């Protein structure tokens, strides 16, 4: 008896393993591209963020219309317009937006590193507490790299991080798909 007829879930799993591997390969290619041209990847992130702000602004405008008799109309309207203005600005000036995103990331890593360092002082006697210190040091070093090299870090930081994120996501998908195929092949 054919296993696909007996257990249709196995046939679905076989097909999805292939799609997972193909998707993983595509992500690896996109991740490598982003790492080769991080400025283009960073600008793409800024443009995508701009569109997300515009969509969020439109959503606020819709909510403001529905709240027009409930007293929140003007505030939702103003928030929606702020979103749209910032989104349009990002679309019109993606390099300035990329600079702002890079500066924001540097600020986030600085604050995170400081808080992790403070937390380490409270956890330093616990087993594994050294990892909190390691996290704090890495965050502070990354923040320093970003801030000390602004505006030049704008050209590589966001794109490189996105590239590594996409690359490792692709690698994990390929490995998962190959492991799924191996497990399915072992089923009689």
C-alpha positions in Angstrom: 0.0 0.0 0.0 1.3 3.5 -0.9 2.1 5.5 2.2 0.8 8.7 0.5 -2.6 7.0 0.2 -2.5 5.5 3.6 -1.2 8.7 5.4 -1.9 11.8 3.3 -0.2 13.9 5.9 3.1 12.3 4.8 2.6 13.4 1.2 1.8 16.9 2.4 5.0 16.8 4.6 7.1 15.6 1.6 5.8 18.4 -0.6 6.2 21.1 2.1 9.8 19.9 2.8 10.6 20.7 -0.8 9.0 24.1 -0.7 10.7 24.8 2.6 14.1 24.0 1.0 13.3 26.1 -2.1 12.2 29.1 0.1 15.3 28.7 2.2 17.6 28.8 -0.9 15.7 32.0 -2.1 16.3 33.6 1.4 20.0 32.6 1.3 20.3 34.3 -2.1 18.5 37.4 -0.9 20.6 37.5 2.3 23.8 37.3 0.3 22.6 40.1 -2.0 21.8 42.3 1.0 25.3 41.6 2.4 26.9 42.4 -0.9 25.0 45.7 -1.3 24.0 46.7 2.2 23.1 50.3 1.2 20.5 49.1 -1.3 19.1 46.7 1.4 19.0 49.5 3.9 17.2 51.8 1.6 14.7 49.1 0.9 14.1 48.7 4.6 13.6 52.5 4.9 11.2 52.5 2.0 9.3 49.5 3.4 9.1 51.3 6.8 7.8 54.4 5.0 5.0 52.4 3.4 4.1 50.8 6.7 3.9 54.2 8.3 1.6 55.4 5.5 -0.7 52.3 6.0 -0.7 52.9 9.7 -1.6 56.5 9.1 -4.5 55.5 6.9 -5.7 53.0 9.6 -5.6 55.9 12.1 -7.6 58.1 9.8 -10.2 55.3 9.4 -10.4 54.9 13.2 -10.6 58.7 13.6 -13.7 58.7 11.3 -15.3 56.1 13.4 -14.5 58.0 16.6 -15.8 61.3 15.3 -18.8 61.3 17.7 -16.9 59.7 20.6 -14.5 62.5 21.3 -11.2 61.0 20.0 -11.6 62.3 16.5 -9.0 65.1 16.4 -6.3 63.1 18.2 -6.6 60.1 16.0 -6.7 62.4 13.0 -3.5 64.1 14.1 -1.7 60.8 14.8 -2.8 59.5 11.4 -1.6 62.6 9.6 1.8 62.4 11.5 2.2 58.8 10.4 1.4 59.7 6.8 3.8 62.7 6.8 6.6 60.7 8.2 5.9 57.8 5.7 5.9 60.2 2.8 9.1 61.8 4.1 10.8 58.4 4.2 9.7 57.6 0.7 10.9 61.0 -0.6 14.2 60.9 1.4 15.1 57.2 2.0 18.7 58.0 2.8 17.7 60.5 5.5 15.3 57.9 6.8 18.1 55.3 6.8 20.3 57.7 8.8 17.5 58.1 11.3 16.9 54.3 11.6 20.6 53.8 12.1 20.8 56.4 14.8 17.8 54.9 16.4 19.4 51.4 16.4 22.6 52.9 17.9 20.5 54.5 20.6 18.6 51.3 21.3 21.7 49.3 21.6 23.3 51.8 24.0 20.3 51.9 26.3 19.9 48.1 26.1 23.6 47.6 26.9 23.4 50.0 29.9 20.3 48.2 31.3 21.9 44.7 30.7 25.0 45.9 32.5 22.9 47.1 35.5 21.1 43.8 35.4 24.4 41.9 35.4 25.4 43.6 38.7 22.3 42.1 40.3 22.7 38.7 38.6 26.5 38.3 38.6 26.6 35.6 41.3 24.0 33.4 39.6 25.1 30.6 37.3 25.0 31.9 33.7 25.0 35.5 34.8 28.1 36.0 32.7 26.0 35.8 29.6 24.1 38.9 30.6 27.5 40.7 30.9 28.5 39.3 27.5 25.2 40.6 26.0 25.8 44.0 27.6 29.3 44.3 26.2 28.3 43.2 22.7 25.4 45.7 22.7 27.7 48.5 23.9 30.3 47.7 21.3 27.8 47.6 18.5 26.4 50.9 19.7 29.8 52.5 19.8 30.6 51.1 16.3 27.4 52.8 15.0 27.8 56.1 16.8 31.5 56.5 16.2 31.2 55.9 12.4 28.0 58.0 11.8 27.1 59.1 9.1 29.2 56.4 7.3 27.7 53.5 9.3 24.4 54.5 7.7 25.5 52.9 4.5 26.1 49.4 5.9 24.5 48.9 9.4 20.8 48.3 8.6 21.5 46.4 5.3 24.1 44.2 6.9 21.9 43.3 9.8 18.9 42.6 7.5 21.2 40.6 5.2 22.5 38.4 8.1 18.9 38.0 9.4 17.7 36.8 6.0 20.7 34.6 5.3 20.4 32.7 8.6 16.7 32.4 8.2 17.3 30.8 4.8 19.9 28.5 6.2 17.6 27.4 9.0 14.8 26.7 6.5 17.1 24.6 4.3 18.3 22.6 7.3 14.7 22.1 8.5 13.5 21.0 5.1 16.4 18.6 4.7 15.9 17.1 8.1 12.2 16.7 7.4 13.0 14.9 4.2 15.4 12.6 6.0 12.8 11.8 8.7 10.2 11.1 6.1 12.5 8.9 4.1 13.0 6.8 7.3 9.3 6.1 7.5 8.4 2.8 5.9 
